[in-house]
Amino acid sequence: MQMTHIKTLSFFITSCLVFWGCSESSNESITVPGVDSSATKDELASAQEKASWEIADLKQKTEEEAAKLESEVAAELEKQRDELLAEMNAKTSNLTSQMSRIKK
């Protein structure tokens, strides 16, 4: 897995934990970057909505990347399977030929 995928997944998980409040302390305050601590309710709501959209966008991108990686892995496994079957068929044919010569 490429480092960018790991960073993206790590950011997504961290964002989800912060968004859903999965922290050790229930009294822990969360600061939103770019929002003043004296911000109004509307400003906080706007920042929260923006963060929600960013998380949703990141989730969609992560799911798309995961689907792409899953497809690539499945294709590579299919290729390896076909190569192994071809190798087994060639060896079986070779052994059959050797056995025929031994019996003669």
N, CA, C and O atoms as CSV, one atom per row, in Angstrom:
chain,resi,resn,atom,element,x,y,z
A,1,MET,N,N,0.859,-1.177,0.000
A,1,MET,CA,C,0.000,0.000,0.000
A,1,MET,C,C,0.901,1.234,0.000
A,1,MET,O,O,1.879,1.295,0.745
A,2,GLN,N,N,0.572,2.197,-0.822
A,2,GLN,CA,C,1.381,3.402,-0.907
A,2,GLN,C,C,1.188,4.253,0.331
A,2,GLN,O,O,0.161,4.180,1.006
A,3,MET,N,N,2.210,5.070,0.618
A,3,MET,CA,C,2.185,5.913,1.807
A,3,MET,C,C,1.016,6.888,1.771
A,3,MET,O,O,0.436,7.187,2.815
A,4,THR,N,N,0.653,7.395,0.580
A,4,THR,CA,C,-0.460,8.348,0.506
A,4,THR,C,C,-1.762,7.693,0.924
A,4,THR,O,O,-2.616,8.338,1.532
A,5,HIS,N,N,-1.921,6.418,0.603
A,5,HIS,CA,C,-3.137,5.705,1.006
A,5,HIS,C,C,-3.189,5.562,2.517
A,5,HIS,O,O,-4.248,5.706,3.129
A,6,ILE,N,N,-2.043,5.280,3.109
A,6,ILE,CA,C,-1.990,5.129,4.561
A,6,ILE,C,C,-2.289,6.457,5.236
A,6,ILE,O,O,-3.036,6.507,6.213
A,7,LYS,N,N,-1.704,7.542,4.712
A,7,LYS,CA,C,-1.952,8.860,5.289
A,7,LYS,C,C,-3.423,9.239,5.155
A,7,LYS,O,O,-4.022,9.765,6.093
A,8,THR,N,N,-4.004,8.969,3.983
A,8,THR,CA,C,-5.410,9.295,3.753
A,8,THR,C,C,-6.299,8.513,4.708
A,8,THR,O,O,-7.208,9.074,5.321
A,9,LEU,N,N,-6.037,7.227,4.830
A,9,LEU,CA,C,-6.836,6.389,5.720
A,9,LEU,C,C,-6.668,6.825,7.173
A,9,LEU,O,O,-7.637,6.863,7.931
A,10,SER,N,N,-5.440,7.151,7.556
A,10,SER,CA,C,-5.178,7.614,8.918
A,10,SER,C,C,-5.921,8.910,9.206
A,10,SER,O,O,-6.516,9.064,10.272
A,11,PHE,N,N,-5.889,9.842,8.256
A,11,PHE,CA,C,-6.591,11.116,8.427
A,11,PHE,C,C,-8.090,10.874,8.534
A,11,PHE,O,O,-8.762,11.491,9.360
A,12,PHE,N,N,-8.614,9.984,7.707
A,12,PHE,CA,C,-10.039,9.687,7.718
A,12,PHE,C,C,-10.460,9.115,9.069
A,12,PHE,O,O,-11.472,9.531,9.635
A,13,ILE,N,N,-9.694,8.174,9.579
A,13,ILE,CA,C,-10.034,7.559,10.861
A,13,ILE,C,C,-9.976,8.587,11.979
A,13,ILE,O,O,-10.867,8.646,12.827
A,14,THR,N,N,-8.923,9.397,11.978
A,14,THR,CA,C,-8.799,10.444,12.996
A,14,THR,C,C,-9.957,11.420,12.912
A,14,THR,O,O,-10.523,11.813,13.931
A,15,SER,N,N,-10.306,11.810,11.693
A,15,SER,CA,C,-11.422,12.741,11.506
A,15,SER,C,C,-12.721,12.149,12.028
A,15,SER,O,O,-13.512,12.840,12.671
A,16,CYS,N,N,-12.939,10.876,11.753
A,16,CYS,CA,C,-14.161,10.217,12.236
A,16,CYS,C,C,-14.192,10.174,13.757
A,16,CYS,O,O,-15.229,10.428,14.370
A,17,LEU,N,N,-13.062,9.854,14.359
A,17,LEU,CA,C,-13.016,9.797,15.820
A,17,LEU,C,C,-13.305,11.156,16.433
A,17,LEU,O,O,-14.029,11.257,17.424
A,18,VAL,N,N,-12.738,12.201,15.844
A,18,VAL,CA,C,-12.990,13.549,16.350
A,18,VAL,C,C,-14.437,13.941,16.097
A,18,VAL,O,O,-15.094,14.503,16.972
A,19,PHE,N,N,-14.931,13.645,14.903
A,19,PHE,CA,C,-16.289,14.030,14.528
A,19,PHE,C,C,-17.324,13.375,15.423
A,19,PHE,O,O,-18.278,14.028,15.847
A,20,TRP,N,N,-17.150,12.096,15.717
A,20,TRP,CA,C,-18.136,11.391,16.532
A,20,TRP,C,C,-17.809,11.416,18.024
A,20,TRP,O,O,-18.505,10.785,18.819
A,21,GLY,N,N,-16.772,12.130,18.406
A,21,GLY,CA,C,-16.463,12.317,19.817
A,21,GLY,C,C,-15.944,11.088,20.524
A,21,GLY,O,O,-16.254,10.867,21.695
A,22,CYS,N,N,-15.167,10.293,19.837
A,22,CYS,CA,C,-14.623,9.087,20.457
A,22,CYS,C,C,-13.306,9.412,21.151
A,22,CYS,O,O,-12.266,8.863,20.789
A,23,SER,N,N,-13.337,10.274,22.117
A,23,SER,CA,C,-12.136,10.611,22.868
A,23,SER,C,C,-12.251,10.030,24.268
A,23,SER,O,O,-13.319,9.571,24.674
A,24,GLU,N,N,-11.153,10.051,24.996
A,24,GLU,CA,C,-11.144,9.469,26.337
A,24,GLU,C,C,-11.955,10.289,27.329
A,24,GLU,O,O,-12.571,9.733,28.238
A,25,SER,N,N,-11.958,11.586,27.163
A,25,SER,CA,C,-12.653,12.458,28.104
A,25,SER,C,C,-13.913,13.023,27.467
A,25,SER,O,O,-13.877,13.548,26.354
A,26,SER,N,N,-15.020,12.909,28.177
A,26,SER,CA,C,-16.259,13.452,27.629
A,26,SER,C,C,-16.297,14.969,27.750
A,26,SER,O,O,-17.112,15.621,27.097
A,27,ASN,N,N,-15.425,15.538,28.576
A,27,ASN,CA,C,-15.377,16.988,28.758
A,27,ASN,C,C,-14.330,17.652,27.873
A,27,ASN,O,O,-14.137,18.866,27.933
A,28,GLU,N,N,-13.671,16.872,27.072
A,28,GLU,CA,C,-12.606,17.391,26.230
A,28,GLU,C,C,-13.188,18.313,25.164
A,28,GLU,O,O,-14.165,17.967,24.500
A,29,SER,N,N,-12.589,19.473,25.007
A,29,SER,CA,C,-13.078,20.398,23.986
A,29,SER,C,C,-12.338,20.141,22.689
A,29,SER,O,O,-11.171,19.748,22.684
A,30,ILE,N,N,-13.022,20.367,21.618
A,30,ILE,CA,C,-12.446,20.181,20.298
A,30,ILE,C,C,-12.360,21.540,19.638
A,30,ILE,O,O,-13.347,22.272,19.564
A,31,THR,N,N,-11.177,21.873,19.160
A,31,THR,CA,C,-11.026,23.144,18.461
A,31,THR,C,C,-11.042,22.879,16.974
A,31,THR,O,O,-10.425,21.928,16.494
A,32,VAL,N,N,-11.734,23.702,16.265
A,32,VAL,CA,C,-11.824,23.590,14.820
A,32,VAL,C,C,-10.838,24.580,14.228
A,32,VAL,O,O,-10.907,25.772,14.528
A,33,PRO,N,N,-9.914,24.105,13.385
A,33,PRO,CA,C,-8.947,25.011,12.785
A,33,PRO,C,C,-9.650,26.105,11.986
A,33,PRO,O,O,-10.605,25.833,11.258
A,34,GLY,N,N,-9.186,27.314,12.120
A,34,GLY,CA,C,-9.750,28.426,11.365
A,34,GLY,C,C,-10.978,29.041,11.999
A,34,GLY,O,O,-11.585,29.936,11.411
A,35,VAL,N,N,-11.367,28.587,13.186
A,35,VAL,CA,C,-12.539,29.142,13.858
A,35,VAL,C,C,-12.082,29.758,15.175
A,35,VAL,O,O,-11.460,29.092,16.002
A,36,ASP,N,N,-12.394,31.020,15.358
A,36,ASP,CA,C,-12.031,31.746,16.573
A,36,ASP,C,C,-12.796,31.163,17.760
A,36,ASP,O,O,-13.940,30.732,17.614
A,37,SER,N,N,-12.158,31.149,18.942
A,37,SER,CA,C,-12.818,30.592,20.126
A,37,SER,C,C,-14.024,31.426,20.552
A,37,SER,O,O,-14.874,30.948,21.304
A,38,SER,N,N,-14.104,32.670,20.076
A,38,SER,CA,C,-15.261,33.511,20.408
A,38,SER,C,C,-16.269,33.548,19.258
A,38,SER,O,O,-17.052,34.490,19.143
A,39,ALA,N,N,-16.246,32.525,18.413
A,39,ALA,CA,C,-17.126,32.477,17.248
A,39,ALA,C,C,-18.583,32.333,17.678
A,39,ALA,O,O,-18.891,31.782,18.735
A,40,THR,N,N,-19.459,32.841,16.833
A,40,THR,CA,C,-20.891,32.748,17.107
A,40,THR,C,C,-21.396,31.345,16.793
A,40,THR,O,O,-20.695,30.539,16.180
A,41,LYS,N,N,-22.622,31.070,17.223
A,41,LYS,CA,C,-23.237,29.768,16.938
A,41,LYS,C,C,-23.306,29.519,15.436
A,41,LYS,O,O,-23.038,28.410,14.973
A,42,ASP,N,N,-23.666,30.552,14.677
A,42,ASP,CA,C,-23.762,30.403,13.226
A,42,ASP,C,C,-22.403,30.076,12.615
A,42,ASP,O,O,-22.307,29.242,11.715
A,43,GLU,N,N,-21.356,30.733,13.105
A,43,GLU,CA,C,-20.015,30.465,12.590
A,43,GLU,C,C,-19.583,29.045,12.933
A,43,GLU,O,O,-18.986,28.353,12.109
A,44,LEU,N,N,-19.888,28.621,14.145
A,44,LEU,CA,C,-19.556,27.250,14.543
A,44,LEU,C,C,-20.348,26.230,13.730
A,44,LEU,O,O,-19.808,25.208,13.308
A,45,ALA,N,N,-21.622,26.514,13.518
A,45,ALA,CA,C,-22.460,25.611,12.720
A,45,ALA,C,C,-21.937,25.534,11.294
A,45,ALA,O,O,-21.899,24.459,10.694
A,46,SER,N,N,-21.534,26.680,10.757
A,46,SER,CA,C,-20.991,26.712,9.404
A,46,SER,C,C,-19.696,25.910,9.320
A,46,SER,O,O,-19.491,25.147,8.376
A,47,ALA,N,N,-18.828,26.085,10.309
A,47,ALA,CA,C,-17.569,25.336,10.334
A,47,ALA,C,C,-17.834,23.842,10.476
A,47,ALA,O,O,-17.158,23.024,9.852
A,48,GLN,N,N,-18.825,23.489,11.303
A,48,GLN,CA,C,-19.160,22.078,11.480
A,48,GLN,C,C,-19.713,21.493,10.183
A,48,GLN,O,O,-19.374,20.370,9.808
A,49,GLU,N,N,-20.558,22.253,9.506
A,49,GLU,CA,C,-21.113,21.774,8.240
A,49,GLU,C,C,-20.006,21.590,7.210
A,49,GLU,O,O,-19.985,20.601,6.477
A,50,LYS,N,N,-19.088,22.547,7.159
A,50,LYS,CA,C,-17.960,22.445,6.225
A,50,LYS,C,C,-17.129,21.207,6.544
A,50,LYS,O,O,-16.744,20.465,5.640
A,51,ALA,N,N,-16.852,20.984,7.831
A,51,ALA,CA,C,-16.080,19.811,8.232
A,51,ALA,C,C,-16.826,18.525,7.874
A,51,ALA,O,O,-16.212,17.546,7.450
A,52,SER,N,N,-18.137,18.532,8.044
A,52,SER,CA,C,-18.938,17.351,7.695
A,52,SER,C,C,-18.845,17.049,6.207
A,52,SER,O,O,-18.711,15.893,5.806
A,53,TRP,N,N,-18.918,18.099,5.390
A,53,TRP,CA,C,-18.800,17.914,3.944
A,53,TRP,C,C,-17.414,17.400,3.573
A,53,TRP,O,O,-17.279,16.532,2.711
A,54,GLU,N,N,-16.382,17.937,4.227
A,54,GLU,CA,C,-15.020,17.490,3.950
A,54,GLU,C,C,-14.840,16.030,4.344
A,54,GLU,O,O,-14.192,15.267,3.627
A,55,ILE,N,N,-15.409,15.640,5.476
A,55,ILE,CA,C,-15.317,14.247,5.917
A,55,ILE,C,C,-16.074,13.338,4.951
A,55,ILE,O,O,-15.589,12.261,4.605
A,56,ALA,N,N,-17.252,13.764,4.519
A,56,ALA,CA,C,-18.029,12.959,3.568
A,56,ALA,C,C,-17.270,12.804,2.256
A,56,ALA,O,O,-17.248,11.724,1.666
A,57,ASP,N,N,-16.646,13.897,1.804
A,57,ASP,CA,C,-15.863,13.851,0.569
A,57,ASP,C,C,-14.672,12.916,0.737
A,57,ASP,O,O,-14.377,12.111,-0.146
A,58,LEU,N,N,-13.997,13.025,1.860
A,58,LEU,CA,C,-12.854,12.166,2.138
A,58,LEU,C,C,-13.280,10.703,2.234
A,58,LEU,O,O,-12.577,9.814,1.754
A,59,LYS,N,N,-14.424,10.459,2.850
A,59,LYS,CA,C,-14.941,9.090,2.958
A,59,LYS,C,C,-15.216,8.521,1.573
A,59,LYS,O,O,-14.871,7.374,1.290
A,60,GLN,N,N,-15.839,9.324,0.708
A,60,GLN,CA,C,-16.136,8.863,-0.644
A,60,GLN,C,C,-14.846,8.554,-1.400
A,60,GLN,O,O,-14.747,7.526,-2.070
A,61,LYS,N,N,-13.863,9.440,-1.293
A,61,LYS,CA,C,-12.588,9.210,-1.979
A,61,LYS,C,C,-11.899,7.965,-1.441
A,61,LYS,O,O,-11.313,7.198,-2.205
A,62,THR,N,N,-11.966,7.761,-0.132
A,62,THR,CA,C,-11.350,6.587,0.476
A,62,THR,C,C,-12.038,5.314,0.004
A,62,THR,O,O,-11.373,4.323,-0.296
A,63,GLU,N,N,-13.360,5.336,-0.063
A,63,GLU,CA,C,-14.104,4.163,-0.537
A,63,GLU,C,C,-13.791,3.875,-2.002
A,63,GLU,O,O,-13.653,2.716,-2.392
A,64,GLU,N,N,-13.677,4.928,-2.815
A,64,GLU,CA,C,-13.333,4.742,-4.222
A,64,GLU,C,C,-11.934,4.157,-4.362
A,64,GLU,O,O,-11.712,3.260,-5.175
A,65,GLU,N,N,-10.996,4.660,-3.577
A,65,GLU,CA,C,-9.626,4.154,-3.613
A,65,GLU,C,C,-9.579,2.705,-3.137
A,65,GLU,O,O,-8.852,1.890,-3.705
A,66,ALA,N,N,-10.344,2.381,-2.105
A,66,ALA,CA,C,-10.394,1.004,-1.605
A,66,ALA,C,C,-10.961,0.066,-2.668
A,66,ALA,O,O,-10.459,-1.043,-2.851
A,67,ALA,N,N,-11.999,0.504,-3.364
A,67,ALA,CA,C,-12.583,-0.315,-4.433
A,67,ALA,C,C,-11.576,-0.521,-5.562
A,67,ALA,O,O,-11.464,-1.611,-6.124
A,68,LYS,N,N,-10.850,0.543,-5.882
A,68,LYS,CA,C,-9.835,0.452,-6.936
A,68,LYS,C,C,-8.742,-0.534,-6.529
A,68,LYS,O,O,-8.337,-1.381,-7.325
A,69,LEU,N,N,-8.265,-0.423,-5.287
A,69,LEU,CA,C,-7.228,-1.335,-4.804
A,69,LEU,C,C,-7.729,-2.774,-4.762
A,69,LEU,O,O,-7.001,-3.702,-5.112
A,70,GLU,N,N,-8.972,-2.952,-4.331
A,70,GLU,CA,C,-9.554,-4.295,-4.290
A,70,GLU,C,C,-9.609,-4.898,-5.689
A,70,GLU,O,O,-9.321,-6.081,-5.874
A,71,SER,N,N,-9.975,-4.092,-6.659
A,71,SER,CA,C,-10.031,-4.548,-8.042
A,71,SER,C,C,-8.642,-4.925,-8.553
A,71,SER,O,O,-8.476,-5.945,-9.222
A,72,GLU,N,N,-7.647,-4.099,-8.234
A,72,GLU,CA,C,-6.275,-4.381,-8.659
A,72,GLU,C,C,-5.757,-5.670,-8.029
A,72,GLU,O,O,-5.105,-6.473,-8.697
A,73,VAL,N,N,-6.045,-5.868,-6.751
A,73,VAL,CA,C,-5.607,-7.083,-6.061
A,73,VAL,C,C,-6.291,-8.306,-6.671
A,73,VAL,O,O,-5.644,-9.329,-6.895
A,74,ALA,N,N,-7.580,-8.209,-6.936
A,74,ALA,CA,C,-8.312,-9.333,-7.537
A,74,ALA,C,C,-7.742,-9.676,-8.912
A,74,ALA,O,O,-7.596,-10.851,-9.248
A,75,ALA,N,N,-7.419,-8.654,-9.706
A,75,ALA,CA,C,-6.852,-8.886,-11.036
A,75,ALA,C,C,-5.479,-9.550,-10.930
A,75,ALA,O,O,-5.168,-10.467,-11.691
A,76,GLU,N,N,-4.665,-9.087,-9.992
A,76,GLU,CA,C,-3.331,-9.670,-9.807
A,76,GLU,C,C,-3.430,-11.115,-9.326
A,76,GLU,O,O,-2.668,-11.968,-9.782
A,77,LEU,N,N,-4.353,-11.402,-8.418
A,77,LEU,CA,C,-4.545,-12.777,-7.949
A,77,LEU,C,C,-5.015,-13.687,-9.081
A,77,LEU,O,O,-4.574,-14.831,-9.187
A,78,GLU,N,N,-5.899,-13.183,-9.915
A,78,GLU,CA,C,-6.378,-13.963,-11.069
A,78,GLU,C,C,-5.220,-14.262,-12.021
A,78,GLU,O,O,-5.102,-15.371,-12.541
A,79,LYS,N,N,-4.378,-13.270,-12.241
A,79,LYS,CA,C,-3.214,-13.443,-13.121
A,79,LYS,C,C,-2.278,-14.507,-12.548
A,79,LYS,O,O,-1.824,-15.391,-13.274
A,80,GLN,N,N,-1.991,-14.423,-11.249
A,80,GLN,CA,C,-1.110,-15.405,-10.613
A,80,GLN,C,C,-1.718,-16.800,-10.660
A,80,GLN,O,O,-1.007,-17.783,-10.870
A,81,ARG,N,N,-3.028,-16.889,-10.463
A,81,ARG,CA,C,-3.718,-18.177,-10.526
A,81,ARG,C,C,-3.569,-18.792,-11.912
A,81,ARG,O,O,-3.256,-19.974,-12.046
A,82,ASP,N,N,-3.798,-17.977,-12.944
A,82,ASP,CA,C,-3.672,-18.462,-14.316
A,82,ASP,C,C,-2.248,-18.926,-14.616
A,82,ASP,O,O,-2.050,-19.948,-15.274
A,83,GLU,N,N,-1.257,-18.174,-14.132
A,83,GLU,CA,C,0.139,-18.556,-14.346
A,83,GLU,C,C,0.456,-19.879,-13.656
A,83,GLU,O,O,1.132,-20.734,-14.229
A,84,LEU,N,N,-0.028,-20.050,-12.427
A,84,LEU,CA,C,0.208,-21.301,-11.702
A,84,LEU,C,C,-0.471,-22.485,-12.385
A,84,LEU,O,O,0.108,-23.567,-12.475
A,85,LEU,N,N,-1.695,-22.282,-12.864
A,85,LEU,CA,C,-2.394,-23.363,-13.575
A,85,LEU,C,C,-1.661,-23.737,-14.861
A,85,LEU,O,O,-1.550,-24.918,-15.191
A,86,ALA,N,N,-1.165,-22.744,-15.581
A,86,ALA,CA,C,-0.420,-23.016,-16.811
A,86,ALA,C,C,0.864,-23.788,-16.496
A,86,ALA,O,O,1.225,-24.723,-17.211
A,87,GLU,N,N,1.546,-23.390,-15.425
A,87,GLU,CA,C,2.772,-24.085,-15.020
A,87,GLU,C,C,2.469,-25.525,-14.606
A,87,GLU,O,O,3.205,-26.444,-14.962
A,88,MET,N,N,1.381,-25.719,-13.851
A,88,MET,CA,C,1.002,-27.070,-13.437
A,88,MET,C,C,0.643,-27.931,-14.644
A,88,MET,O,O,1.013,-29.104,-14.697
A,89,ASN,N,N,-0.071,-27.365,-15.608
A,89,ASN,CA,C,-0.438,-28.114,-16.814
A,89,ASN,C,C,0.805,-28.508,-17.607
A,89,ASN,O,O,0.891,-29.626,-18.117
A,90,ALA,N,N,1.771,-27.588,-17.711
A,90,ALA,CA,C,2.999,-27.886,-18.442
A,90,ALA,C,C,3.776,-29.001,-17.745
A,90,ALA,O,O,4.283,-29.906,-18.408
A,91,LYS,N,N,3.875,-28.950,-16.427
A,91,LYS,CA,C,4.603,-29.977,-15.683
A,91,LYS,C,C,3.881,-31.317,-15.754
A,91,LYS,O,O,4.519,-32.365,-15.856
A,92,THR,N,N,2.553,-31.284,-15.699
A,92,THR,CA,C,1.773,-32.520,-15.814
A,92,THR,C,C,1.983,-33.152,-17.185
A,92,THR,O,O,2.162,-34.364,-17.303
A,93,SER,N,N,1.957,-32.320,-18.210
A,93,SER,CA,C,2.182,-32.813,-19.571
A,93,SER,C,C,3.580,-33.406,-19.699
A,93,SER,O,O,3.756,-34.455,-20.319
A,94,ASN,N,N,4.563,-32.746,-19.121
A,94,ASN,CA,C,5.942,-33.226,-19.166
A,94,ASN,C,C,6.063,-34.567,-18.448
A,94,ASN,O,O,6.699,-35.489,-18.959
A,95,LEU,N,N,5.460,-34.680,-17.274
A,95,LEU,CA,C,5.507,-35.942,-16.530
A,95,LEU,C,C,4.795,-37.067,-17.283
A,95,LEU,O,O,5.263,-38.205,-17.298
A,96,THR,N,N,3.674,-36.744,-17.901
A,96,THR,CA,C,2.935,-37.742,-18.681
A,96,THR,C,C,3.790,-38.240,-19.838
A,96,THR,O,O,3.819,-39.436,-20.130
A,97,SER,N,N,4.476,-37.328,-20.485
A,97,SER,CA,C,5.356,-37.683,-21.597
A,97,SER,C,C,6.500,-38.571,-21.110
A,97,SER,O,O,6.836,-39.561,-21.760
A,98,GLN,N,N,7.095,-38.223,-19.976
A,98,GLN,CA,C,8.187,-39.035,-19.430
A,98,GLN,C,C,7.700,-40.432,-19.061
A,98,GLN,O,O,8.392,-41.418,-19.309
A,99,MET,N,N,6.516,-40.517,-18.472
A,99,MET,CA,C,5.962,-41.818,-18.094
A,99,MET,C,C,5.690,-42.673,-19.334
A,99,MET,O,O,5.898,-43.886,-19.308
A,100,SER,N,N,5.229,-42.051,-20.407
A,100,SER,CA,C,4.967,-42.790,-21.647
A,100,SER,C,C,6.261,-43.368,-22.201
A,100,SER,O,O,6.282,-44.504,-22.675
A,101,ARG,N,N,7.343,-42.592,-22.143
A,101,ARG,CA,C,8.632,-43.071,-22.650
A,101,ARG,C,C,9.173,-44.193,-21.771
A,101,ARG,O,O,9.791,-45.131,-22.276
A,102,ILE,N,N,8.947,-44.109,-20.456
A,102,ILE,CA,C,9.432,-45.148,-19.544
A,102,ILE,C,C,8.700,-46.458,-19.804
A,102,ILE,O,O,9.315,-47.523,-19.752
A,103,LYS,N,N,7.412,-46.404,-20.081
A,103,LYS,CA,C,6.605,-47.603,-20.311
A,103,LYS,C,C,6.970,-48.287,-21.617
A,103,LYS,O,O,6.732,-49.487,-21.754
A,104,LYS,N,N,7.534,-47.580,-22.575
A,104,LYS,CA,C,7.876,-48.173,-23.877
A,104,LYS,C,C,9.054,-49.033,-23.760
A,104,LYS,O,O,9.492,-49.619,-24.750
